[in-house]
């Protein structure tokens, strides 16, 4: 029988906030709740001194050297090394070195891969990525979508869902406000999340529901262009950009909202959809990436093609008019997200940890 005492998690932490950073933090908190010793080797630690961050080549040196030192020090006492991995340079600079350093120390490695660009990344870099993956004792992914991508490249990956903080994200008794509906967007303001389409959809809804309001929670490079779009549509009094919210503030926003819009063009298993469902907030989303593996159209969410603001608006209006449809989505959504609660995630994760340790001990 294997005994796990210490887990080292390699991954990002906020700021900046994001799905992987939030998952790294939550995973550490929940593992500590299982009486485990947990250390985090942060891949995006602040530059010291701060001015180094403005010098491209120098900043890489100042981040990577301390990172490698911390990896070796922390992994040396670990029972399991849990690497939060993503595509692109993040893989080459942080995930791959973590795998090789941990294995050199004869520590079992779990690669927890996430990110909607996996297939494109593997198509370009598989020969290099595979060498690193061959060193890992297990590959975990948060969705069937990513599991199928790995399968296409000849690698077995196990689905272990993202962790949902049930103490924060829970449903409250509420009815959709059909007089003054409150729509929300809870993605970072980046091109791949296409918040502009959500704003256009809201403008269409606004014509039928003049008192409708929208909150956009997040930050990013698209902020100024989105604010200009709102001004051009004369929606300044109806659309609020809240900036980045804390997890507790985000949970309250979901609980107070009537409908959540997700307009991403590339995605895997968005925490925003999971959190909205957990709070009993109906979701209208694009059907890209792993989203159709997460939710089913007209069962627990409503799905549209990416960039289709008119169809998104039509479904929002349908939800506002059909109370039985919104009630159905809410009920089924609460069932859908049960697998994301920690007791269920921990059962699968512990089995992976035990299996990885046994492979090393043989």
C-alpha positions in Angstrom: 0.0 0.0 0.0 1.5 3.3 -1.1 1.7 6.2 1.3 1.7 9.8 0.1 3.0 12.4 2.4 4.2 15.3 0.2 3.1 16.5 -3.2 4.9 19.2 -5.2 2.8 21.1 -7.7 4.5 22.8 -10.5 2.3 25.5 -12.0 1.3 29.2 -12.2 -0.3 31.3 -9.5 -2.2 34.6 -9.8 -1.5 37.3 -10.7 -2.4 37.2 -13.5 -5.6 35.3 -12.7 -6.6 32.5 -15.1 -8.0 29.0 -15.2 -4.7 27.2 -14.6 -3.6 29.6 -11.9 -6.9 29.1 -10.1 -6.7 25.3 -10.4 -3.1 25.3 -9.1 -4.2 27.2 -6.0 -7.3 25.2 -5.4 -5.6 21.9 -5.9 -3.0 22.8 -3.3 -5.7 23.9 -0.8 -7.7 20.7 -1.2 -4.6 18.5 -1.0 -3.6 20.2 2.2 -7.1 19.4 3.5 -6.2 15.7 3.0 -3.4 16.2 5.5 -0.7 16.2 2.8 2.4 18.4 2.8 2.1 20.5 -0.4 4.6 22.8 -2.0 4.1 24.9 -5.1 6.9 25.6 -7.5 5.6 28.7 -9.2 6.4 29.0 -13.0 5.4 32.7 -13.1 7.0 34.1 -10.0 7.5 37.8 -10.0 10.7 39.2 -11.4 13.3 40.3 -8.9 14.1 43.1 -9.4 10.9 44.2 -11.1 12.6 46.2 -13.9 14.0 42.9 -15.3 10.6 42.0 -16.6 10.9 44.8 -19.2 14.1 43.2 -20.7 13.1 40.2 -23.0 16.2 38.0 -22.9 17.4 39.0 -19.4 13.9 38.3 -17.9 14.0 34.7 -19.1 17.3 34.2 -17.4 16.2 35.8 -14.1 13.0 33.6 -14.0 14.4 30.3 -15.2 17.5 30.0 -13.0 15.6 30.5 -9.7 12.9 28.2 -11.1 15.3 25.3 -11.8 16.9 25.8 -8.4 13.5 25.7 -6.7 12.5 22.6 -8.7 15.5 20.6 -7.7 15.1 21.6 -4.0 11.4 20.9 -3.7 11.2 17.8 -5.8 14.0 16.2 -3.8 11.6 15.6 -0.9 8.4 14.9 -2.9 6.5 11.7 -3.1 4.7 12.9 -6.2 5.5 15.7 -8.6 2.3 17.1 -10.2 3.0 19.2 -13.2 0.4 21.6 -14.5 1.2 21.8 -18.2 0.1 23.8 -21.2 1.0 24.2 -24.9 3.6 26.3 -26.5 6.7 27.9 -24.9 5.1 27.2 -21.5 5.7 23.5 -22.1 9.3 23.8 -23.3 10.4 26.3 -20.6 8.6 25.0 -17.6 6.8 21.6 -17.9 9.5 19.6 -19.7 12.3 20.7 -17.4 10.1 19.9 -14.4 9.6 16.4 -15.8 13.3 15.7 -16.5 14.5 17.1 -13.1 11.9 15.1 -11.1 12.8 11.9 -13.0 16.5 12.5 -12.5 15.7 12.5 -8.8 13.7 9.3 -9.3 10.4 11.0 -8.4 7.1 9.9 -10.0 5.6 12.6 -12.3 2.0 13.3 -13.1 1.5 15.5 -16.1 -1.7 17.4 -15.8 -2.2 18.8 -19.3 -4.8 21.4 -20.2 -5.4 23.9 -23.0 -7.5 24.2 -26.1 -4.5 24.4 -28.4 -3.2 20.9 -27.7 -3.7 19.4 -31.1 -2.1 22.3 -33.0 0.8 22.3 -30.6 1.3 18.5 -30.9 1.1 18.7 -34.7 4.1 21.0 -34.7 6.1 19.7 -31.7 5.1 16.1 -31.0 8.6 14.6 -31.5 9.9 16.8 -28.8 6.9 16.7 -26.5 6.7 12.9 -26.6 10.3 12.5 -25.3 9.1 14.4 -22.1 5.8 12.6 -21.8 7.6 9.2 -22.0 9.3 10.1 -18.7 6.0 10.7 -16.9 4.2 8.0 -15.0 0.7 9.3 -15.8 -1.0 11.9 -18.0 -4.1 13.6 -16.6 -6.5 15.8 -18.6 -9.6 17.7 -17.4 -11.8 16.6 -20.3 -12.8 13.9 -22.8 -11.9 16.3 -25.5 -8.2 16.4 -24.5 -8.2 12.7 -23.8 -9.2 12.1 -27.4 -6.4 14.4 -28.6 -3.8 12.3 -26.7 -5.3 9.1 -28.0 -4.9 10.3 -31.5 -1.2 10.7 -30.8 -0.9 7.3 -29.2 -0.8 8.3 -25.6 -3.2 7.2 -22.8 -4.6 10.0 -20.7 -6.9 9.8 -17.8 -9.7 12.3 -17.2 -9.6 13.9 -13.8 -11.9 16.9 -13.7 -11.1 20.4 -12.6 -11.8 21.0 -8.9 -14.8 23.1 -8.1 -14.9 24.9 -4.7 -18.3 23.8 -3.5 -18.2 26.1 -0.5 -18.0 29.2 -2.9 -19.9 28.1 -6.0 -23.4 26.9 -5.1 -26.9 27.5 -6.2 -29.2 29.9 -4.5 -33.0 30.2 -4.7 -33.7 32.7 -7.5 -35.9 33.3 -10.5 -34.7 34.7 -13.8 -35.6 38.4 -13.9 -37.4 38.8 -17.1 -38.0 42.5 -16.6 -34.4 43.5 -16.0 -32.3 40.5 -17.0 -28.6 40.6 -15.9 -26.3 38.9 -18.3 -22.6 38.2 -17.5 -19.4 37.4 -19.2 -16.6 35.9 -17.0 -13.6 35.4 -19.3 -10.4 37.3 -19.7 -10.5 40.1 -22.3 -8.4 38.3 -24.9 -9.1 37.7 -28.6 -9.7 33.9 -28.2 -12.7 34.6 -25.8 -14.3 36.9 -28.4 -16.2 39.1 -25.8 -17.1 41.4 -28.7 -19.6 38.8 -29.9 -21.2 38.7 -26.4 -21.6 42.5 -26.4 -23.2 42.3 -29.9 -25.6 39.6 -28.7 -26.4 41.8 -25.7 -27.2 44.7 -27.9 -29.8 42.6 -29.8 -31.3 41.4 -26.5 -31.4 45.0 -25.3 -33.8 45.9 -28.1 -36.4 43.6 -26.7 -35.5 44.0 -23.0 -34.6 47.7 -22.6 -33.7 47.4 -18.9 -31.3 44.5 -19.5 -27.8 44.9 -17.9 -24.5 43.2 -18.6 -21.4 42.7 -16.4 -18.1 41.8 -18.0 -15.7 40.4 -15.3 -12.1 40.1 -16.4 -9.1 42.0 -17.7 -6.9 41.9 -20.8 -5.6 43.5 -23.8 -9.0 43.8 -25.5 -10.4 46.1 -22.8 -10.0 49.4 -24.7 -11.5 48.1 -27.9 -14.4 46.5 -26.1 -15.1 49.7 -24.3 -15.1 51.5 -27.6 -17.5 49.0 -29.0 -19.8 49.6 -26.1 -19.7 53.4 -26.7 -20.4 52.9 -30.4 -23.4 50.8 -29.5 -24.5 53.4 -27.0 -24.6 50.8 -24.2 -22.4 52.7 -21.7 -25.3 52.8 -19.1 -26.0 49.1 -19.5 -22.6 47.4 -19.7 -20.2 47.4 -16.7 -16.6 46.3 -16.9 -15.9 45.0 -13.4 -12.2 44.2 -13.8 -10.7 41.1 -12.2 -12.8 39.6 -9.4 -11.7 37.4 -6.5 -13.2 33.9 -6.4 -15.7 34.9 -3.8 -16.7 38.0 -5.7 -17.0 35.9 -8.9 -19.3 33.4 -7.1 -21.6 36.2 -6.0 -21.7 37.5 -9.5 -22.9 34.1 -10.8 -25.4 33.8 -8.1 -26.9 37.2 -8.8 -26.9 36.8 -12.6 -29.7 35.6 -14.8 -27.7 34.2 -17.8 -24.0 33.6 -18.5 -22.6 34.1 -22.0 -19.4 32.3 -23.1 -18.2 33.3 -26.6 -14.7 31.6 -26.7 -13.4 30.5 -30.1 -10.9 28.0 -28.6 -11.5 26.2 -25.4 -11.1 23.0 -23.4 -13.2 22.7 -20.2 -13.9 26.2 -19.1 -14.1 26.7 -15.3 -16.5 29.6 -16.0 -19.1 27.3 -17.4 -18.7 24.8 -14.5 -18.9 27.6 -12.0 -22.0 29.1 -13.6 -23.8 25.8 -13.6 -22.9 25.2 -10.0 -24.5 28.5 -9.1 -27.7 27.7 -11.0 -27.0 30.2 -13.7 -28.1 29.2 -17.2 -25.3 29.1 -19.8 -25.4 30.1 -23.5 -22.0 29.2 -25.0 -20.2 28.6 -28.2 -19.7 24.9 -29.1 -15.9 25.0 -29.7 -13.2 22.6 -28.5 -14.2 20.5 -25.5 -17.3 22.4 -24.6 -19.7 19.9 -26.3 -18.0 17.2 -24.2 -18.8 19.2 -21.1 -22.4 20.2 -21.7 -25.1 19.1 -24.1 -27.3 21.5 -26.1 -30.7 22.0 -24.6 -30.0 19.6 -21.8 -27.8 21.6 -19.4 -26.7 24.5 -21.6 -27.5 26.1 -25.0 -24.8 26.0 -27.7 -24.2 28.1 -30.8 -21.5 28.4 -33.4 -18.5 30.7 -32.6 -19.1 34.3 -33.6 -22.9 33.9 -34.1 -24.2 36.8 -32.0 -27.7 36.6 -33.5 -28.2 33.0 -32.5 -26.7 33.6 -29.1 -29.2 36.5 -28.6 -32.1 34.4 -29.9 -31.3 31.7 -27.2 -31.0 34.3 -24.5 -34.5 35.7 -25.5 -35.9 32.2 -25.6 -34.6 31.5 -22.0 -36.2 34.8 -20.9 -39.5 33.7 -22.4 -39.5 30.0 -21.5 -39.3 29.5 -17.7 -39.5 25.7 -18.1 -36.4 25.6 -20.4 -34.3 27.7 -17.9 -35.5 25.4 -15.0 -34.5 22.3 -17.0 -31.1 23.7 -17.8 -30.5 24.7 -14.1 -31.6 21.3 -12.8 -29.5 19.3 -15.3 -26.6 21.6 -14.9 -26.4 20.9 -11.1 -26.2 17.2 -11.9 -23.5 17.7 -14.6 -21.1 19.4 -12.2 -21.2 16.9 -9.4 -18.1 15.1 -10.8 -16.2 18.3 -10.2 -16.6 18.3 -6.4 -13.5 17.5 -4.5 -14.5 14.1 -3.0 -15.0 12.7 -6.5 -11.9 14.3 -7.9 -9.7 13.2 -5.0 -10.8 9.6 -5.4 -9.5 9.6 -9.0 -6.4 11.7 -8.2 -5.3 9.6 -5.3 -5.5 6.4 -7.5 -3.3 8.1 -10.0 -0.8 9.1 -7.3 -0.7 5.6 -5.9 -0.3 4.1 -9.3 2.6 6.5 -10.2 4.4 5.6 -7.0 4.0 1.9 -7.6 5.5 2.2 -11.0 8.6 3.8 -9.5 8.9 1.3 -6.7 8.9 -1.7 -9.1 
